[in-house]
């Protein structure tokens, strides 16, 4: 009931990304979110520097990478969340990325698009 009066302030970009029909999630070794945001603001391809992690082997702490995208990959957004015991402990802003970067990140996990 108290959540009823809570204001949920989200950017237009966040609303747009979350309205896209498809999502893909992969996990990386834990990295502080401030470090991730700084690196991503400098160069989006810095996401390729993070080490993939097996979710089933390491559930305590990990960096969750979430892609929001259309079926034809014409619009793709990327966000990182820091997770502890499968609960979100913070998230980064959204970045609009291209299909090539999404493909390169997913290849680190053995997934092809």
C-alpha positions as CSV (number, residue, x, y, z in Angstrom):
1,X,0.0,0.0,0.0
2,X,2.8,2.4,0.8
3,X,4.3,1.7,-2.6
4,X,1.2,3.1,-4.2
5,X,2.3,6.7,-3.5
6,X,5.9,6.1,-4.5
7,X,6.9,8.0,-7.7
8,X,8.7,5.9,-10.3
9,X,10.9,8.3,-12.2
10,X,12.4,6.7,-15.4
11,X,13.9,8.3,-18.4
12,X,12.2,8.1,-21.8
13,X,15.1,6.0,-23.0
14,X,14.6,3.5,-20.2
15,X,10.9,3.3,-20.9
16,X,11.7,2.8,-24.6
17,X,14.2,0.1,-23.9
18,X,12.0,-1.8,-21.5
19,X,9.1,-1.7,-24.0
20,X,11.2,-3.6,-26.6
21,X,9.9,-7.2,-27.1
22,X,13.1,-9.2,-26.5
23,X,15.8,-9.4,-23.8
24,X,19.0,-11.4,-23.5
25,X,20.9,-11.8,-20.3
26,X,24.5,-12.9,-19.7
27,X,26.7,-12.8,-16.7
28,X,30.3,-11.5,-16.1
29,X,32.7,-11.5,-13.2
30,X,31.8,-8.8,-10.7
31,X,33.1,-5.4,-11.4
32,X,32.2,-2.2,-9.6
33,X,29.4,-0.3,-11.4
34,X,31.3,3.1,-11.3
35,X,34.2,1.4,-13.1
36,X,31.8,-0.1,-15.7
37,X,30.1,3.3,-16.3
38,X,33.4,5.1,-16.7
39,X,34.7,2.5,-19.1
40,X,31.5,2.3,-21.1
41,X,31.3,6.1,-21.4
42,X,34.8,6.2,-22.8
43,X,34.4,3.2,-25.2
44,X,31.4,0.9,-25.6
45,X,33.6,-1.9,-26.7
46,X,35.2,-2.0,-23.3
47,X,32.4,-4.4,-22.4
48,X,34.4,-7.0,-24.3
49,X,37.1,-6.8,-21.6
50,X,34.9,-8.3,-18.9
51,X,35.4,-12.0,-18.1
52,X,32.3,-14.3,-18.6
53,X,31.2,-16.3,-15.6
54,X,29.1,-19.4,-15.3
55,X,25.9,-18.4,-13.5
56,X,25.4,-21.8,-12.0
57,X,28.9,-21.9,-10.5
58,X,28.9,-18.3,-9.2
59,X,25.6,-17.1,-7.9
60,X,26.9,-15.0,-5.0
61,X,28.1,-12.0,-6.9
62,X,28.1,-11.2,-10.6
63,X,27.6,-8.5,-13.2
64,X,24.5,-9.1,-15.2
65,X,24.4,-7.7,-18.7
66,X,20.9,-7.2,-20.1
67,X,20.2,-6.5,-23.8
68,X,16.8,-5.1,-24.8
69,X,16.2,-5.4,-28.5
70,X,13.9,-5.7,-31.5
71,X,13.6,-8.9,-33.5
72,X,15.5,-7.4,-36.4
73,X,18.3,-6.0,-34.1
74,X,17.6,-2.5,-35.5
75,X,17.4,-1.1,-32.0
76,X,19.5,-2.5,-29.1
77,X,20.0,-1.2,-25.6
78,X,22.5,-2.5,-23.0
79,X,22.5,-2.2,-19.2
80,X,24.6,-3.7,-16.5
81,X,23.3,-4.7,-13.0
82,X,25.4,-5.7,-10.0
83,X,23.8,-8.7,-8.4
84,X,24.4,-10.3,-5.0
85,X,22.6,-13.6,-4.2
86,X,20.4,-13.0,-7.3
87,X,19.1,-9.7,-6.0
88,X,19.9,-6.4,-7.8
89,X,22.3,-4.1,-5.8
90,X,22.6,-1.4,-8.4
91,X,22.4,-0.7,-12.2
92,X,24.0,1.4,-14.8
93,X,22.4,3.7,-17.2
94,X,21.4,2.5,-20.7
95,X,23.6,2.6,-23.7
96,X,22.3,2.2,-27.3
97,X,24.6,-0.3,-29.0
98,X,24.8,-1.8,-32.5
99,X,24.4,-5.4,-33.6
100,X,28.1,-6.0,-34.0
101,X,28.8,-5.2,-30.3
102,X,26.0,-7.4,-29.1
103,X,27.2,-10.2,-31.4
104,X,30.8,-9.9,-30.1
105,X,29.6,-10.0,-26.4
106,X,27.4,-13.0,-27.0
107,X,30.2,-14.9,-28.8
108,X,32.1,-14.8,-25.5
109,X,29.4,-17.1,-24.2
110,X,29.3,-19.3,-27.2
111,X,26.1,-17.8,-28.6
112,X,25.7,-16.6,-32.1
113,X,23.1,-14.2,-33.5
